C-alpha cells in the first residue's frame, strides 16, 4: 500500500503517525498518509511565510504567475484519467462523474485564474487638482485553506487558483477521509515550476492539524469550506487572530416548482440537483416545494426516474450513484431516514442501505413532508429528497426562505419572466432557473445567512484574496502648509 508524506517546501516529509484512507465502495484502505502534528503545521506555515516575504512568488508579474498556473492546468489535464480514478477510489463517486465533472472543473479553475490575473486592476479616484489618488490590489499573505471531503480536487483548486494568482502563498489541508488527489497536486506543482514554499499540503485530523492551522499566528486569511458547525469555529479563530476569513458552509436548498413547469424536464433537473455525488453536495436540491396543482404528477415522475438510477460499483462506466464517503456518514443518513419515517411516513422510493461491502444508501424520496419535520429542516448530506406541496407562488416563496440557510435555490417554470421576478425574492447566494447544481468557475458562488460569508469563483473570488491599498500623491505646485 502506497504511503504519502506531507508536501512542505516542495519536499516530501514523513511523520511518525499515519492514517489510512478507505475506499468507500469496499471499506478497504487505498493508502497511508502522514498525520501532521502542531510542529508539522508550524513548519508548513513558516515555509509559506518565508516564500511570501521573499517575494519569490508575489514579486513575479501577473503574466509570470499566470503562466505557471496555466502550466499546472496543462499537467493536470494530461493526467486527468489518473486523477479521475484516484478521486473515485477515495470518495466513492462514480467514475463517470469524476471524469466529466470533478477533474475538468478542477484544472479549468487553475487555467481560468491563470488568465484572469492579468486583468486584476485598481482604479484612479478623482479628488481635486494637484492630488493623484489610486488603488492597487495586493496579495494578503499566507492563506490557510481547509477543504471538505465531497469534492476534494475541485474545492482545492477553487481556493488555490485565485489565491496563487493574486500572489499569496498557501497551506492547504484536505479532509482526512479523502486526501489522495489533493496530495497528488504536490507532484504537479514541482513539475510546473512553482517555487518552493508557495503551496504546502498537510494531511491529518481536523482536531489536531486543522485546529493548529486555524490558530497559527502567522496566517493572514482563513478560507474554509465545510459544515456550518465547524464554520463557527473558523470565525472564532479569525476573531482571535484578527485575520480575514471566507466561509462556504451548509445548505438546505429549495427547488421551487410552479404550476406551469414542464413535469418531465423538471423531474430530470431536480434529480440531478438532489442526487449528484450521492447528495453529498452543500447546494443540493434537498427540498422540493411544488404547487399543489402538479404535486401528484411531479412525484410520480420523480419516483419513476429515481428507480432507473444505477447504484453500485463506482468504477463501472454506467454507475450513476456510488457509496457515501464513510460508514459514519451512511449511518448518519440512515438515522435521518428513520426520523423521516416517524414524522412523514414511509418514503415513496428508496430508504434502504443495501447489504454488503461499501457505504451505500438508496436514492430516497419522501412525499408530503411536514414543514416542521427534521428531514425538511436539517441538512442531511445524502441521497434524501423531500417533497412538500403549497398553494400558489406566495406560499412557495415564503417556504423557500423559511430556513436558516441561504446557499442556493432553483425555480422551475415555463415563464422565464416569472422566474426572474422570483429570483429577486429568494434569499440565496445562487438562484437557478430551470436548472440546479450548475456552478461555473467564471461566476461568483457563496451563501447568505448560515451558509457562509464571502464569495468564491469569478472575479469576486480573485478579489477576495487581495487587499486594497490606497496611494495618494501630492502634485500641487506648492508644499502643503498647515502650521
NUFI-529453 format. One record per residue (C-alpha): chain; residue number from 1; x, y, z. Coordinates in pm, whole numbers, plus 32768, in hexadecimal, padded with zeros to 4 digits. Example, Ala and Ser with C-alpha at 12.3 -4.5 7.8 and 13.67 -1.06 7.14 Angstrom:
# NUFI-529453
{rec 'A' 1 {84CE 7E3E 830C}} {rec 'A' 2 {8557 7F96 82CA}} 
//
This chain:
# NUFI-529453
{rec 'A' 1 {8000 8000 8000}} {rec 'A' 2 {8092 8150 7F96}} {rec 'A' 3 {80F6 824C 809F}} {rec 'A' 4 {80D7 83C4 8077}} {rec 'A' 5 {8196 84CE 8138}} {rec 'A' 6 {8159 863C 817F}} {rec 'A' 7 {81AD 872D 8064}} {rec 'A' 8 {8275 8848 8101}} {rec 'A' 9 {836C 892D 8050}} {rec 'A' 10 {8352 8859 7F12}} {rec 'A' 11 {83CE 8726 7FCF}} {rec 'A' 12 {8324 85F5 8061}} {rec 'A' 13 {8332 85CB 81D9}} {rec 'A' 14 {82E6 8493 82A1}} {rec 'A' 15 {823A 848F 83F4}} {rec 'A' 16 {823A 839A 8513}} {rec 'A' 17 {80C0 837E 8512}} {rec 'A' 18 {7FFF 8300 83E2}} {rec 'A' 19 {7E96 82CE 8383}} {rec 'A' 20 {7DE6 820A 8272}} {rec 'A' 21 {7CEA 8285 8174}} {rec 'A' 22 {7BE0 8184 811D}} {rec 'A' 23 {7B35 8139 7FD5}} {rec 'A' 24 {79C4 817D 8026}} {rec 'A' 25 {7954 8072 7F2F}} {rec 'A' 26 {7A13 7F5B 7FDE}} {rec 'A' 27 {7A79 7FDD 8132}} {rec 'A' 28 {7BE2 7F7D 80E3}} {rec 'A' 29 {7D0B 806D 8101}} {rec 'A' 30 {7D9A 810F 7FC9}} {rec 'A' 31 {7EC5 81BA 8066}} {rec 'A' 32 {7F75 8226 81A5}} {rec 'A' 33 {7F9D 839A 81E0}} {rec 'A' 34 {8076 846B 82C3}} {rec 'A' 35 {7FC0 84F5 83F5}} {rec 'A' 36 {803E 8655 8434}} {rec 'A' 37 {8067 86D2 8599}} {rec 'A' 38 {8093 8835 8617}} {rec 'A' 39 {8205 883C 85C4}} {rec 'A' 40 {81BF 87CC 845F}} {rec 'A' 41 {80B5 88D8 8435}} {rec 'A' 42 {81A6 89DD 84BA}} {rec 'A' 43 {82AE 8969 83C0}} {rec 'A' 44 {81B7 8987 82A2}} {rec 'A' 45 {8140 8AE3 8306}} {rec 'A' 46 {82A5 8B5D 8334}} {rec 'A' 47 {82FD 8AD9 81DB}} {rec 'A' 48 {81D8 8B99 8148}} {rec 'A' 49 {8235 8CD2 820E}} {rec 'A' 50 {839F 8CC5 8199}} {rec 'A' 51 {8333 8C99 8030}} {rec 'A' 52 {823F 8DBB 8046}} {rec 'A' 53 {832B 8EAB 80F3}} {rec 'A' 54 {8442 8E5C 7FFE}} {rec 'A' 55 {836E 8ECE 7ED9}} {rec 'A' 56 {83CA 8D96 7E17}} {rec 'A' 57 {825D 8D76 7DB0}} {rec 'A' 58 {81AE 8EBD 7E06}} {rec 'A' 59 {82CC 8F79 7D60}} {rec 'A' 60 {828C 8ED4 7C12}} {rec 'A' 61 {81BB 8F8B 7B12}} {rec 'A' 62 {8054 8F26 7ADA}} {rec 'A' 63 {80BA 8E96 798A}} {rec 'A' 64 {81C8 8DBF 7A2D}} {rec 'A' 65 {80E0 8D38 7B39}} {rec 'A' 66 {7FD4 8CF7 7A36}} {rec 'A' 67 {80C5 8C30 7962}} {rec 'A' 68 {8113 8B45 7A85}} {rec 'A' 69 {7FA0 8B16 7AD4}} {rec 'A' 70 {7F55 8AC2 796D}} {rec 'A' 71 {8073 89C7 7970}} {rec 'A' 72 {7FDA 8926 7AA6}} {rec 'A' 73 {7E8F 890A 79ED}} {rec 'A' 74 {7F3D 8871 78C0}} {rec 'A' 75 {7FE6 8765 7993}} {rec 'A' 76 {7EA3 8716 7A4B}} {rec 'A' 77 {7DEA 86F2 7902}} {rec 'A' 78 {7EF6 8607 787E}} {rec 'A' 79 {7ECE 8535 79BA}} {rec 'A' 80 {7D53 8555 79C1}} {rec 'A' 81 {7D0A 83DF 79B7}} {rec 'A' 82 {7DFD 839C 7AD3}} {rec 'A' 83 {7D5A 84AA 7BA6}} {rec 'A' 84 {7BFC 842D 7B4E}} {rec 'A' 85 {7C48 82C7 7BB7}} {rec 'A' 86 {7CE8 8342 7CFB}} {rec 'A' 87 {7BBF 8422 7D4B}} {rec 'A' 88 {7ACB 8304 7D1A}} {rec 'A' 89 {7B9C 8217 7DF0}} {rec 'A' 90 {7BB3 8314 7F0A}} {rec 'A' 91 {7A53 83A5 7F0E}} {rec 'A' 92 {7973 829A 7E73}} {rec 'A' 93 {78E3 8383 7D6E}} {rec 'A' 94 {789F 82DE 7C1C}} {rec 'A' 95 {79BF 82E3 7B26}} {rec 'A' 96 {78D1 8382 7A2A}} {rec 'A' 97 {78AE 84A9 7B16}} {rec 'A' 98 {7A21 84C1 7B69}} {rec 'A' 99 {7A7B 84C4 79F8}} {rec 'A' 100 {7970 85B5 7982}} {rec 'A' 101 {7938 869A 7AAB}} {rec 'A' 102 {7A45 86A2 7BB7}} {rec 'A' 103 {7B8C 868C 7AFB}} {rec 'A' 104 {7B35 8776 79D8}} {rec 'A' 105 {7AAA 887B 7ACA}} {rec 'A' 106 {7BE4 8862 7B9F}} {rec 'A' 107 {7CE3 88A2 7A8E}} {rec 'A' 108 {7C00 89A3 79E7}} {rec 'A' 109 {7C06 8A68 7B2D}} {rec 'A' 110 {7D81 8A7D 7B24}} {rec 'A' 111 {7D80 8AE1 79B6}} {rec 'A' 112 {7C6B 8BE2 79E8}} {rec 'A' 113 {7D22 8C98 7AFE}} {rec 'A' 114 {7E67 8C7A 7A3F}} {rec 'A' 115 {7DBD 8D4D 7933}} {rec 'A' 116 {7CEA 8E33 7A0D}} {rec 'A' 117 {7E0C 8EB0 7AE0}} {rec 'A' 118 {7E8D 8F91 79CB}} {rec 'A' 119 {7D48 9055 79E3}} {rec 'A' 120 {7D57 9092 7B5D}} {rec 'A' 121 {7D72 920C 7B70}} {rec 'A' 122 {7D3E 932C 7C5E}} {rec 'A' 123 {7C95 9476 7C12}} {rec 'A' 124 {7CE2 95E7 7C08}} {rec 'A' 125 {7C11 96BE 7CF3}} {rec 'A' 126 {7BCD 9824 7C86}} {rec 'A' 127 {7C0A 9908 7DB2}} {rec 'A' 128 {7C76 9A62 7D46}} {rec 'A' 129 {7D84 9B0D 7C7E}} {rec 'A' 130 {7EDA 9AC7 7D0F}} {rec 'A' 131 {7E81 9978 7DAA}} {rec 'A' 132 {7EB9 9823 7D0B}} {rec 'A' 133 {7DF1 9716 7DBF}} {rec 'A' 134 {7DED 95AD 7D49}} {rec 'A' 135 {7DBE 944F 7DD3}} {rec 'A' 136 {7E7D 930E 7D99}} {rec 'A' 137 {7E24 91AA 7DF8}} {rec 'A' 138 {7F32 90EE 7EB0}} {rec 'A' 139 {7F45 8F88 7F33}} {rec 'A' 140 {7ED9 8F50 809A}} {rec 'A' 141 {7FF7 8E6B 8103}} {rec 'A' 142 {7FE6 8D08 818B}} {rec 'A' 143 {7E99 8C5C 8149}} {rec 'A' 144 {7E20 8B36 821A}} {rec 'A' 145 {7D34 8A70 813B}} {rec 'A' 146 {7C65 8953 81CA}} {rec 'A' 147 {7B91 8881 80DE}} {rec 'A' 148 {7A83 8777 8115}} {rec 'A' 149 {7A68 8613 8099}} {rec 'A' 150 {794E 8628 7F9A}} {rec 'A' 151 {7A05 86D3 7E77}} {rec 'A' 152 {7B73 86C1 7EE5}} {rec 'A' 153 {7C2B 8727 7DA8}} {rec 'A' 154 {7B25 881E 7D2E}} {rec 'A' 155 {7B19 88DD 7E74}} {rec 'A' 156 {7C92 88D8 7EA0}} {rec 'A' 157 {7CC2 8976 7D4A}} {rec 'A' 158 {7BAD 8A73 7D84}} {rec 'A' 159 {7C79 8AF7 7EA6}} {rec 'A' 160 {7DD4 8AC6 7E15}} {rec 'A' 161 {7D86 8B68 7CC3}} {rec 'A' 162 {7D23 8CC3 7D3C}} {rec 'A' 163 {7E08 8CC0 7E6C}} {rec 'A' 164 {7F3C 8C74 7D99}} {rec 'A' 165 {7ED5 8D57 7C7D}} {rec 'A' 166 {7EC5 8E7C 7D6E}} {rec 'A' 167 {8025 8E31 7DEE}} {rec 'A' 168 {7FDA 8D8B 7F3C}} {rec 'A' 169 {807B 8C53 7FCC}} {rec 'A' 170 {7FA3 8B38 804F}} {rec 'A' 171 {7F97 8A26 8153}} {rec 'A' 172 {7E89 8933 80E2}} {rec 'A' 173 {7DEA 8826 81BB}} {rec 'A' 174 {7CF9 8731 8117}} {rec 'A' 175 {7BFE 865F 81DA}} {rec 'A' 176 {7C9E 852C 8274}} {rec 'A' 177 {7BA3 843E 81D1}} {rec 'A' 178 {7BF6 84AE 806D}} {rec 'A' 179 {7D5A 8538 8057}} {rec 'A' 180 {7DDC 847A 7F28}} {rec 'A' 181 {7DAC 8563 7DFE}} {rec 'A' 182 {7E08 8697 7EC9}} {rec 'A' 183 {7F56 8604 7F32}} {rec 'A' 184 {7F92 8599 7DC9}} {rec 'A' 185 {7F99 870A 7D6E}} {rec 'A' 186 {80F0 8725 7E0E}} {rec 'A' 187 {818C 8668 7CEC}} {rec 'A' 188 {80D9 874E 7BF8}} {rec 'A' 189 {8158 8889 7CA4}} {rec 'A' 190 {82C1 8813 7C95}} {rec 'A' 191 {82A4 87B9 7B25}} {rec 'A' 192 {8200 8907 7AD2}} {rec 'A' 193 {831A 89CB 7B78}} {rec 'A' 194 {825A 8A5E 7C9D}} {rec 'A' 195 {8362 8AE7 7D8D}} {rec 'A' 196 {83A4 8A31 7ED3}} {rec 'A' 197 {82C2 8A96 7FF3}} {rec 'A' 198 {81B5 8B37 7F1D}} {rec 'A' 199 {80C6 8A14 7F59}} {rec 'A' 200 {80E8 8926 807E}} {rec 'A' 201 {7FF8 8801 80A9}} {rec 'A' 202 {7FC4 8763 81FC}} {rec 'A' 203 {7EEE 8635 824B}} {rec 'A' 204 {7E61 85CA 8399}} {rec 'A' 205 {7D3B 85F2 8481}} {rec 'A' 206 {7C6C 872D 849E}} {rec 'A' 207 {7C8B 8728 8619}} {rec 'A' 208 {7E07 872D 8610}} {rec 'A' 209 {7E90 87A5 84C1}} {rec 'A' 210 {7D5F 8874 8463}} {rec 'A' 211 {7D41 891D 85B4}} {rec 'A' 212 {7EB4 8970 85BD}} {rec 'A' 213 {7E9A 8A0D 8464}} {rec 'A' 214 {7D69 8ADD 84C0}} {rec 'A' 215 {7E15 8B6D 85F2}} {rec 'A' 216 {7F72 8BA4 8564}} {rec 'A' 217 {7FDA 8D0F 85A0}} {rec 'A' 218 {808B 8D34 844F}} {rec 'A' 219 {7F56 8CE5 837D}} {rec 'A' 220 {7EBC 8E17 82D7}} {rec 'A' 221 {7D76 8D86 8250}} {rec 'A' 222 {7CA1 8C55 829C}} {rec 'A' 223 {7BE4 8BBB 8179}} {rec 'A' 224 {7AFA 8AA3 81DF}} {rec 'A' 225 {79F8 89CA 8131}} {rec 'A' 226 {7932 88D9 8209}} {rec 'A' 227 {7821 88C2 830A}} {rec 'A' 228 {777C 89EC 83B0}} {rec 'A' 229 {77D8 895B 8503}} {rec 'A' 230 {794E 895C 84B6}} {rec 'A' 231 {7926 8AAA 8405}} {rec 'A' 232 {78D4 8B48 8555}} {rec 'A' 233 {7A24 8ACF 85D8}} {rec 'A' 234 {7AD0 8B6E 84AC}} {rec 'A' 235 {7A27 8CBB 84F2}} {rec 'A' 236 {7A99 8CA9 865C}} {rec 'A' 237 {7BFD 8C5B 85F0}} {rec 'A' 238 {7BF9 8D82 84FD}} {rec 'A' 239 {7B7D 8E67 8611}} {rec 'A' 240 {7C8C 8DEA 86F9}} {rec 'A' 241 {7D9D 8E28 85F8}} {rec 'A' 242 {7CFF 8F66 8566}} {rec 'A' 243 {7D1C 8ED6 840A}} {rec 'A' 244 {7C26 8EC6 82EE}} {rec 'A' 245 {7B60 8D8E 8299}} {rec 'A' 246 {7A76 8D09 818F}} {rec 'A' 247 {797C 8BF2 81C9}} {rec 'A' 248 {78B2 8B13 80E2}} {rec 'A' 249 {77D3 8A48 81C7}} {rec 'A' 250 {769C 8970 81C9}} {rec 'A' 251 {754E 8990 8121}} {rec 'A' 252 {73EB 8911 8105}} {rec 'A' 253 {73A8 8987 7FA5}} {rec 'A' 254 {7241 8994 7F24}} {rec 'A' 255 {71CB 8936 7DC9}} {rec 'A' 256 {7099 8A13 7D94}} {rec 'A' 257 {6FB0 8978 7C91}} {rec 'A' 258 {6E9C 8A53 7C03}} {rec 'A' 259 {6D57 89D0 7B72}} {rec 'A' 260 {6DC4 8A11 7A0A}} {rec 'A' 261 {6F0C 894F 7A22}} {rec 'A' 262 {6F5F 8840 7925}} {rec 'A' 263 {6F33 8708 79FC}} {rec 'A' 264 {7027 8625 7946}} {rec 'A' 265 {7140 8725 7922}} {rec 'A' 266 {7110 879C 7A88}} {rec 'A' 267 {7126 863B 7B12}} {rec 'A' 268 {726A 85FE 7A53}} {rec 'A' 269 {7300 8745 7ACB}} {rec 'A' 270 {729C 8716 7C36}} {rec 'A' 271 {732B 85B5 7C45}} {rec 'A' 272 {7478 8635 7BBF}} {rec 'A' 273 {7469 8747 7CC6}} {rec 'A' 274 {740D 8656 7DDC}} {rec 'A' 275 {74DD 8520 7D95}} {rec 'A' 276 {761D 859A 7CED}} {rec 'A' 277 {7740 8512 7DB9}} {rec 'A' 278 {764D 843C 7E84}} {rec 'A' 279 {75AE 857A 7F08}} {rec 'A' 280 {76F3 85D3 7FB9}} {rec 'A' 281 {76E3 8734 7F35}} {rec 'A' 282 {76AD 886F 8003}} {rec 'A' 283 {75CF 890F 7EF9}} {rec 'A' 284 {7506 87D2 7EB2}} {rec 'A' 285 {7395 87F7 7E63}} {rec 'A' 286 {731E 8751 7FA3}} {rec 'A' 287 {71C5 87F5 7FC8}} {rec 'A' 288 {70CF 87E3 7EA9}} {rec 'A' 289 {6FC3 88ED 7EDE}} {rec 'A' 290 {6EB7 88B2 7DD9}} {rec 'A' 291 {6D71 8958 7D80}} {rec 'A' 292 {6C5A 886E 7DED}} {rec 'A' 293 {6BC2 8876 7C8E}} {rec 'A' 294 {6CDD 879E 7C05}} {rec 'A' 295 {6D4E 86F5 7D47}} {rec 'A' 296 {6CD8 8596 7CF1}} {rec 'A' 297 {6D5F 859A 7B8D}} {rec 'A' 298 {6EB5 8616 7BFC}} {rec 'A' 299 {6ED9 8510 7D0B}} {rec 'A' 300 {6E7B 83FE 7C18}} {rec 'A' 301 {6F85 8477 7B25}} {rec 'A' 302 {708E 8494 7C37}} {rec 'A' 303 {7049 8337 7CB7}} {rec 'A' 304 {704A 8297 7B5C}} {rec 'A' 305 {7195 833A 7B00}} {rec 'A' 306 {7235 82F0 7C51}} {rec 'A' 307 {71F3 817D 7C21}} {rec 'A' 308 {72CF 8183 7AE9}} {rec 'A' 309 {7403 820E 7B9D}} {rec 'A' 310 {7513 8106 7BA7}} {rec 'A' 311 {75AD 80F2 7D02}} {rec 'A' 312 {76E6 801D 7D21}} {rec 'A' 313 {7857 7FFA 7CD4}} {rec 'A' 314 {78D3 815D 7C94}} {rec 'A' 315 {79DF 80E1 7BA5}} {rec 'A' 316 {78D6 8057 7AB7}} {rec 'A' 317 {7896 8137 798D}} {rec 'A' 318 {771A 812E 79AD}} {rec 'A' 319 {7704 816B 7B25}} {rec 'A' 320 {7666 82B9 7B7B}} {rec 'A' 321 {7663 82A1 7CF8}} {rec 'A' 322 {7777 8215 7DCF}} {rec 'A' 323 {77A2 81E8 7F46}} {rec 'A' 324 {77A9 82FA 8049}} {rec 'A' 325 {78FD 8369 80C3}} {rec 'A' 326 {790B 829D 8204}} {rec 'A' 327 {7854 81AD 82E7}} {rec 'A' 328 {780F 82CE 83D5}} {rec 'A' 329 {7771 839B 82C0}} {rec 'A' 330 {769F 8275 824C}} {rec 'A' 331 {7626 823A 83AF}} {rec 'A' 332 {75D9 83AB 83DB}} {rec 'A' 333 {750A 83B4 829B}} {rec 'A' 334 {7450 8278 8302}} {rec 'A' 335 {7401 8319 8452}} {rec 'A' 336 {735C 8438 8396}} {rec 'A' 337 {7296 8343 82C4}} {rec 'A' 338 {7219 829C 8403}} {rec 'A' 339 {71B1 83F0 848E}} {rec 'A' 340 {7106 843B 8344}} {rec 'A' 341 {703B 82FC 8357}} {rec 'A' 342 {6FC2 835A 84B3}} {rec 'A' 343 {6F64 84BE 8451}} {rec 'A' 344 {6EFE 84A2 82E3}} {rec 'A' 345 {6EAD 8335 82A6}} {rec 'A' 346 {6F5E 8238 81CD}} {rec 'A' 347 {7024 82BD 80A4}} {rec 'A' 348 {6F81 8298 7F4F}} {rec 'A' 349 {70C5 8208 7ECA}} {rec 'A' 350 {720C 8193 7F67}} {rec 'A' 351 {7254 81AA 80D9}} {rec 'A' 352 {7345 8086 80F6}} {rec 'A' 353 {74B8 804A 8126}} {rec 'A' 354 {750C 7F1C 804C}} {rec 'A' 355 {75BE 7DFE 80F8}} {rec 'A' 356 {7726 7DA9 80A2}} {rec 'A' 357 {786A 7E68 8084}} {rec 'A' 358 {786F 7FE0 8060}} {rec 'A' 359 {77A9 80FD 80F1}} {rec 'A' 360 {7680 8104 8004}} {rec 'A' 361 {752C 81A5 803B}} {rec 'A' 362 {7415 8191 7F39}} {rec 'A' 363 {7393 82D1 7E9C}} {rec 'A' 364 {726F 832C 7F7D}} {rec 'A' 365 {713F 840E 7F56}} {rec 'A' 366 {7044 846F 8063}} {rec 'A' 367 {6EF6 8508 7FFC}} {rec 'A' 368 {6E09 85ED 80BC}} {rec 'A' 369 {6F1F 864A 81AE}} {rec 'A' 370 {6EB0 872F 82CE}} {rec 'A' 371 {6F66 887C 82DB}} {rec 'A' 372 {6FBF 8845 8449}} {rec 'A' 373 {705B 86EF 8414}} {rec 'A' 374 {71CE 86AF 8441}} {rec 'A' 375 {7209 863B 82DD}} {rec 'A' 376 {7164 8777 8256}} {rec 'A' 377 {7232 8865 8328}} {rec 'A' 378 {738C 87CA 835F}} {rec 'A' 379 {74A3 878B 8268}} {rec 'A' 380 {74C3 8614 822F}} {rec 'A' 381 {75E3 8607 8133}} {rec 'A' 382 {7573 84CA 808B}} {rec 'A' 383 {7482 844B 7F80}} {rec 'A' 384 {7342 84B2 8035}} {rec 'A' 385 {7242 8595 7F8D}} {rec 'A' 386 {7109 8625 802E}} {rec 'A' 387 {6FD1 869B 7F76}} {rec 'A' 388 {6ED0 878C 800A}} {rec 'A' 389 {6DA8 882C 7F57}} {rec 'A' 390 {6D3E 899A 7F79}} {rec 'A' 391 {6C24 8A6E 7EF3}} {rec 'A' 392 {6CA7 8B72 7DFB}} {rec 'A' 393 {6DDB 8C45 7DC6}} {rec 'A' 394 {6DCF 8D10 7F08}} {rec 'A' 395 {6DC9 8BD9 7FE2}} {rec 'A' 396 {6EE2 8B3E 7F17}} {rec 'A' 397 {6FC6 8C6C 7F3F}} {rec 'A' 398 {6F7D 8C83 80B4}} {rec 'A' 399 {6FD2 8B12 80DC}} {rec 'A' 400 {7112 8B36 8012}} {rec 'A' 401 {718E 8C47 80FD}} {rec 'A' 402 {711E 8B94 823B}} {rec 'A' 403 {7277 8B0B 828F}} {rec 'A' 404 {73AF 8B81 8346}} {rec 'A' 405 {7474 8B30 820B}} {rec 'A' 406 {749B 8BF9 80CE}} {rec 'A' 407 {7593 8B4E 7FE9}} {rec 'A' 408 {74C6 8B02 7EB2}} {rec 'A' 409 {736A 8ACE 7E24}} {rec 'A' 410 {72C8 8A75 7CDB}} {rec 'A' 411 {7186 8AE8 7C36}} {rec 'A' 412 {70CE 8A0F 7B38}} {rec 'A' 413 {6FDB 8ABC 7A4F}} {rec 'A' 414 {6F7B 8ADA 78E1}} {rec 'A' 415 {6F74 8C55 7906}} {rec 'A' 416 {70D5 8CE1 7905}} {rec 'A' 417 {705F 8E3A 7970}} {rec 'A' 418 {6FB5 8DA7 7AA2}} {rec 'A' 419 {70F5 8CEA 7AF2}} {rec 'A' 420 {71BB 8E2E 7AEE}} {rec 'A' 421 {70C2 8EDF 7BCF}} {rec 'A' 422 {70C5 8DC6 7CCD}} {rec 'A' 423 {7242 8DB4 7CC9}} {rec 'A' 424 {7245 8F0F 7D64}} {rec 'A' 425 {7163 8E99 7E81}} {rec 'A' 426 {7223 8D64 7EE8}} {rec 'A' 427 {7336 8D94 7FEA}} {rec 'A' 428 {7456 8CC7 7F62}} {rec 'A' 429 {75B1 8D0A 7ED9}} {rec 'A' 430 {7563 8C4B 7D99}} {rec 'A' 431 {740C 8C2C 7CF8}} {rec 'A' 432 {73E2 8B4B 7BCA}} {rec 'A' 433 {72BA 8B52 7ADC}} {rec 'A' 434 {7261 8A03 7A3B}} {rec 'A' 435 {73AA 8965 7AA3}} {rec 'A' 436 {7454 8905 7BEB}} {rec 'A' 437 {75BB 88C0 7C56}} {rec 'A' 438 {7663 897B 7B39}} {rec 'A' 439 {778F 8A38 7BC8}} {rec 'A' 440 {7886 8AE3 7ADF}} {rec 'A' 441 {79E8 8B50 7B2E}} {rec 'A' 442 {79A0 8C9C 7A84}} {rec 'A' 443 {787A 8CF8 7B66}} {rec 'A' 444 {7873 8D4B 7CDB}} {rec 'A' 445 {77FA 8C43 7DCE}} {rec 'A' 446 {77AA 8C59 7F41}} {rec 'A' 447 {7694 8C6E 803D}} {rec 'A' 448 {75BE 8D51 8110}} {rec 'A' 449 {7556 8D24 827C}} {rec 'A' 450 {75F0 8BEA 8317}} {rec 'A' 451 {766F 8B71 81C7}} {rec 'A' 452 {77A7 8C42 81D8}} {rec 'A' 453 {784F 8D8F 819D}} {rec 'A' 454 {7912 8E0D 8073}} {rec 'A' 455 {791A 8D86 7F11}} {rec 'A' 456 {79EF 8C8F 7E54}} {rec 'A' 457 {7A1C 8C72 7CDB}} {rec 'A' 458 {7A02 8D7F 7BD5}} {rec 'A' 459 {7AA9 8ED1 7BF3}} {rec 'A' 460 {7A19 8EEF 7D52}} {rec 'A' 461 {7AD4 8DB3 7DB5}} {rec 'A' 462 {7C1D 8E46 7D3D}} {rec 'A' 463 {7BE6 8F93 7DEA}} {rec 'A' 464 {7B9B 8ED8 7F2F}} {rec 'A' 465 {7D0B 8E76 7F3E}} {rec 'A' 466 {7D86 8FDC 7F24}} {rec 'A' 467 {7D9C 9110 7FFE}} {rec 'A' 468 {7D54 926A 7F72}} {rec 'A' 469 {7E65 936C 7FA5}} {rec 'A' 470 {7E21 94DC 7F6C}} {rec 'A' 471 {7F45 95B0 7EEB}} {rec 'A' 472 {7F24 972C 7F03}} {rec 'A' 473 {8024 9812 7E64}} {rec 'A' 474 {8034 998D 7E8C}} {rec 'A' 475 {8075 9A2F 7D3A}} {rec 'A' 476 {8026 9B96 7D95}} {rec 'A' 477 {8118 9CAB 7D32}} {rec 'A' 478 {8143 9D13 7E9D}} {rec 'A' 479 {819C 9C4A 7FCF}} {rec 'A' 480 {8081 9BF1 80BB}} {rec 'A' 481 {808A 9CF3 81D4}} {rec 'A' 482 {7FBA 9CD9 830E}} {rec 'A' 483 {808B 9D69 842B}} 
//
